[in-house]
């Protein structure tokens, strides 16, 4: 359920991405700027139709291949739903963006279920993707019949909550600001943002049009709008850049030059545009205390801005661009600069103190010997030592209830995830750690996870006795040599679209816990070797394969996401472990239709597991034919 909600949250980014254009057009057309009504009307054309834009965008976001067919189904679903309900309910109950969200979700799910359906010959024209709008319209008609009775009480509850929050004063805005930041790691902040930004409150503009939501009302001139937006400006323009300054000040002297440029760039990005994730992800997983403090300070900024009666807003985010653009609509906007300077000082003091006091490994403070380097092939002694310490770091045998693993990570059921020692896990080889719930955790190990997982299972049965010697660990702490891979020596393994790794809907790959690389949206039936080298690992379910070039660069090809659960169905292995291969050799046949129907995504990450991010260069994106070279290169 959490994964499904996160997918919806990410899909919301499609329609929300239209807001900057809408806000810019709407603002520039006002009489206090260029006084061009047709430009303002162009922006209003987006703002006034956000519900159907949400239906289209969410349907595309949920579709496994982001197809335009799902977008059409989303629009059809919204029109069927709203028109059917309006006949009975009239204008007393309008679903607003909720109608678009519901329609988009239904259309996206139906697209993934029926996009490849085959009908009898006499109906073949309506098969496949053409069938999706048809089944969506039928489904939404049934759903409209249900919502005619179910939606009014739901709308009453939403209105009651909205009225309470809007009238709760400082408590309402502070709570929203706190939750907005706190939920970022889960992606659920998009959900509450959508409700506050596009549904809470109503305002009738000069033309008699009723608009809802904090952003819409602010841009349309509602003098009461803005308190749920204003407090973000001090945080994004001053607070988080000050946090970067604190991380720089706390960095080791010899590493300041290395991290200074990076910290300055992400700080300036936050100040100018209000894009804060690069900063927040630099510390959110290091210390819950630090991140909760950030969320509390955001709530405090919202409260202080409310107390000083500041009303300011944005169409994209609370950066300098939106601050200047919407200055003419704001109330007491200069006060925000004073509040921002004060919060900048608070952020610097709090972050610097906590980083130093808790010895947090923020950029520039990492221990050179803090992590035992991963290796694709372990000796038995090394495996035993790592297994022993991994079990202990997980809270011991009494805390571990079940051990499973996929291609790269341990998936564990534990009694209490709070007793897991993340620092100790990383010291003995873990690349990353994720707490899924109170009893479920995942530990990113690498392509050698199978050896470690099996060793841990054996050790737990035997009581996890201490290893006889740890001398062999010295063999594993030597830095691995990063080799080169010329652009001409790496060929596209399958027809498909090359995408950024950050777009892969899996946290481990997107955050490069396994290493840098890229993703492929495959359009073929066979994975071919992109390199000259050998096969170094094949997962038992055949959904992932590890390769090593003749120059020592390790490449992991992982077909689809969560495809380990398919238990080998949809995959036919054409090579064996240890086999020498050349570019173009067939490695794996895949049943793409089966994988699409039974896995969350067919996106195929290609990861360079022993390459530094700075040494990897992605040269081409978009659709590429199999065998195309100059896709990627690795420098020394």
C-alpha positions, 0 to 999 in steps of 0.5 A: 500500500505504501508503495502504491501511494508513493507511486501516486505521489510521484505521478502527481508531479506530472500535472504539478509541473504545469503550474510554473507556466500557468503562474507565470502567464497568469501573473505577467498578464495582470494590470500591475505588470504588462496588462495583457488580458489574453496572457492572463487568460492563457494562464487561467486556462491551465489553473481553471482546468487542473482537474482534467490535467490531473486526470491525464497526468496521473494516468500517464504517471501510473502507466507502465510505459507512460503511454498517451493511451493512458492519458486519453483514458484519464481524460475520458474517465474524468469527463464521464465521472463529472458529467454523470455526477453533475446530472444528479448532484448539480453544482452543490458538490464538485469533486475538483482535483479529487475527481481528476485524481480518482479518474487518473488512478483508475485509468492508469490501473486499467491501462496496465491491465488491458493495454495488450488485451486481444479481442475476437477477430470481428472486434480486433480493431478495439483491442489493445490500447484502444480498449482502455478508454472504453473499459475506463468509461464503463468503469467510471460510469459504475463508479459515478453511480456509487459516488453519487451517494458516497461523495457528499459525506466525503466532501463534507468531511474534507470541507470540515477539515479544510475549514478547521485547518484554515481557521486554526491559525498558527496551529494549522499552518505550523502543523502543515509545514511540519508534515510537509517536510517530514513526509518527503522521504516517503513521497507522501508530501505530494498528497497533502500538498495537493489537498492544501494547494488545490482544494482548501478554501474557496474564492470568487474572482472578479469574473464570478468564477469560484476557485479552490486551493491555496495556490489558485486563490492566491494567484487569482487575487484572494487576499486571505490566501498565502499563509500556507505558502509564505513560511516556505520562503524563509526555509528555502531561500535562507534556512537550507542554504545556511544548513549547507554553510554549516555542513561546509564549516563542519567538513574536514579541512582537507575535504572542504575544497572537494565538497565546497562547490557541491554545497554551494551549487545546491544551496544556490539552487534552493535559494533561486528555485526552491528545489530543496531535495538535493540538500535534504537528501544530503542529511535526511538518512544520516540522522532522524534527529537532524531531519525532524529538527528541519521539519520542526523549523519549517513549521516554526517558520510557517507560524512566525510568517502567519503571526506577522500577517505575511501573505505570499505565494508561488506557482512552483516553489518558494525560491527567489524567482517566485518571490520576485514574480509574485511580489506585487500580489503579496502582503508584507513581503519584505518581512519574509526577508527579515524572517529568512535571515533570522532562520538562516542563523538558527539553521546554521547554529542548530545544524553545525552543533548537531553535526559536530555533537553527533559526529554525523557523516555529512558531506566532507566528514566521511571516514576514509576507512568507515566502510569495508569495500564491497567485492563481487567474489568473497573468500569463505573467511571474508564471508563468514566475518561479514555475516557475523558482523552483519547479524550483530549489527541487525540486533543479533539472532534474537532480533532476526526473524526471516532473511531473504534477498534479491539481486543486490539487497537483503530483505529482512523481517526483524522484531525491532528495527530500532536496534539495527546499527546502520553505521556498523552495517556500512562498516562491514560492507553495506552500501545502504540501509532502509527502514521500511517499517518497525519489522521490515528492513532492507540492506543494500549489499551488492551483487555478492548478496547471495553469498552473504545471505546464505552465510547468515542463514547458516550462522543463525542456525548455529547460533552465530559463533564468533569467527576464528579470525578476522585477519582475512578482512584486511584483504577486503579493505584494499581499494578497488582499482577503477578501470576505464571503459571507452565509449566505443567499447559499450554497446546498447544491450537492447532497443529502448529509451535511455533515462536518468537513473534518478527516474527509476522508481526504486529508491536503491537504484535512483539514489545510486546506492548500488553505483551510478548508471542509467535506466532503459525502458526496453522494447525488445525481447533479448538482452545482449552483452554490452561489453567484451568480458565475462559473466561473473554472476547470475541470480537464480531467478535469471532476472539480473546478470552481472558482467565484468569487462576485460578491463575490470569494470563491473556492470549489473543489468537488472531487468525490471523492478521487483522481478525477483518475485517472478521466480524466473518466469519470463526469463530464459538464460542463454549464458552461464556463470564464468562464460566469456562473452563479446559485445552483441552476444545474447545473454537473456531472453525476456517475455516483456509482456509477461513482465509488464503484467506482473511486475511494478515496472519493466525499467531496466537499470544498468549499474556500474558497481565499482565506478565512481559517479564522477568517472561515469559519463552518460553520452546519449538519452532517449530511444537507442537501437541495440548495438549503438555505441557511445552510450556511456564511458568510464574515465580513469 
